[in-house]
Amino acid sequence: MSAADRLQTTIAGLDRTRIALYAVLLAMVAFYLAPLESGFMTAFKTPDGFRTTTPFALPPLGEFTLSAWGTAFDRLSNGLLNSALMAVPATVLSALFGSLAAYGLTNLSWRGQIGVLVLFVAGVFIPYQAVLVPLTQFWSFVDLGGRIPLAIVADNEGLINLSITHVAYGIPICTVLFRSYYATIDDEMLEAARLDGASAATIYRRIILPLSIPIFAVTLIYQFTQIWNDLLFAIVLVSNPSNQVVTVALNQLQGSFVQQFNLQMAGAFVAALPTLVVYVLFGEQFAKGVAGD
Amino acid sequence: MASSIFAALTGDTDESRSDDESQRRSEPSARTDGGTVTDGASDTTTAAVGDDATALGRLRRSRFLESLPFWGPPALLVFFFVYGAIAWNFVISLTGWEGLGSPDYSSLSTEMYAQLLSDPSFAAAFQNTLVLLVAFTVLSLILGLLVAILVDQKIRIENTFRTIYLLPMSLSFVVTAIFWSWMYNPSNGLINEALRGIGLDALTQAWLADPQFKLAAIIFALMWQFSGYCMVVYLAGLRAIPESQYEAARIDGASTIKLYWRVIIPQLRASTMSAAVVLVVFALKAFDFLFVLFGVNPGQSADILSVMMYRVAFDRIQWAYGSAVAMVLFAMTLGVIGPYLYVQYRRGEL
């Protein structure tokens, strides 16, 4: 039997519906990756190169260039630093507050807790526009920028305000995520600890926190992505150009080089890199988390 | 006594407990007519119940105080920044503040809302918001469900597929808007190139410039970003349905389509609910996406309330008018989320 014949029998042996199934699944992969792929290829082209080559292929060798990446990185590096300074503490604090609130509202049951809980859950769905004007007013009166010294950036006007705002608006979703997890913790175990004389704080530290590591991972990934990716609060609350976060800087890069698609695409990847890295490292855990597995 | 405290701790419903107590309380009074012999017994019962009730009250109070340090500080932040801010936003919308100086709180009126009702750009934005919300949510759910059913067919490297489908969700609207502005580019974009590639030159469009296609193009891109999320939620829902249901339907001779339409999809109601709610939240944040593509002026064919609010308040500096638009957006959200929260609450899933 020749190799071609053998291949033919192998294909014939496969269930046709299986082949169709994989074909559709691969087509979906193409659908979800096409914008990324096209953008990635474009980022290696010259400012004129993207006009002459197909959008999904690499440029011919002579026209391959990394200049867009260099320019994009130069333009966005300050924004990346600002985003990190703003997003990392906000992520950790909102997750911690969410965990504490979920514990207080789930495992330490008291009358009226459901009312407070409803307000927390409803807080998840608030459109930011509904608070934008009061927030602008509030932070123009109470600017913490000059008062809390931050070693890495001397002038952090707006960044701390933005960070605190993200903590406040992140608490509801974090509470919901932690709560669904804490509701499954066996009450009898907590009761046993209580009978042994453990205080609520001790129980939280010794039992709840160690049990929360998986849900902390999911919450931190989700919150980091959300806070890093936000544009609206950032454009409203940070006016000083040197304190802009990366989404704002990327938007301006896009606006000021309207026809330079190579630069825009490289910039998009540079700005997305931190969340992409987080996603590639923890994507599976994240998928399990959002599905509530 | 010990058992009742235990019940309170393990979250036994308050209703059944108080019924229990009132029943026991009424018992002695009925018995006192009977004679003196039972009197002693009923006295002890009353005393025990009295102890019980105060112990319970004390316990609830102490539980409240004990839990307060945990939920109190986060609640303070949420109530101040979220609910306080919304209330304040409402007050501002009643002042008619134009942005100069500080708002005049002495004369509050609903003038801004009246103005909204006669504003044609508001009507357009309102309609577009509804269309975007409904079309994006429904289409993402359908696509997510179809892909979930495919991934559920015991395929290999399932995790890889799942991770790739969910990947766009990790990107910011700013980043996806930039990618899609390139995808939709009329001369070199992938979509028009692909149409030309298969000989459908007639279908090529300036997708983001043409009022006819603008909104649809936005919805399609948002669907690209979030349908993977629906897929993951549905996949988890499908996994929760026992295998026996598929087998029973097969034995009854149901076709695959009937099996899904009549048996499986109705059971995915909880998944549909939770995915839909998340989609609505993201649809409300579509501001970022439009802002990157069009700035504050997407044009009437694609203007949505969140963009209109920003344009009015931060571009034209009409704070009160912008706040009124924001209140309408907030009311719309409540209209969607309120029933959801109520149903969750009634089912005890909160």
Interface residues (C-beta under 8 A of the other chain):
Chain A: L21 Y22 V24 L25 M28 V29 F31 Y32 L33 A34 P35 L36 S38 G39 T42 F50 R51 T54 P55 F56 F97 G98 L100 A101 Y103 G104 L105 L108 S109 W110 R111 G112 Q113 I114 V116 L117 V118 L119 F120 V121 A122 G123 V124 F125 I126 P127 Y128 Q129 A130 V131 L132 V133 P134 L135 Q137 F138 T165 V167 A168 Y169 I171 P172 T175 D187 E188 E191 A200 A201 Y204 T225 W228 N229 D230 L231 L232 V236 T247 L250 N251 Q254 G255 F261 Q264 M265 G267 A268 A271 A272 T275 L276 V278 Y279 G283 E284 F286 A287 V290 A291 G292 D293
Chain B: F6 L9 T10 G11 D14 R60 R63 F64 E66 S67 L68 P69 F70 W71 G72 P73 P74 A75 L77 V78 F79 F80 F81 V82 Y83 G84 A85 I86 W88 N89 I92 V147 L150 V151 Q153 I155 N159 F161 R162 T163 I164 Y165 L166 L167 P168 S170 L171 S172 F173 V174 V175 T176 I178 F179 W180 S181 W182 M183 N185 S187 N188 G189 L190 E193 W224 G228 Y229 V232 V233 L235 A236 V277 V280 V281 L284 K285 F287 D288 F291 V292 G295 L305 S306 M309 Y310 A313 F314 W319 G322 S323 V325 A326 M327 L329 F330 T333 V336 I337 L341 Q344 Y345 L350
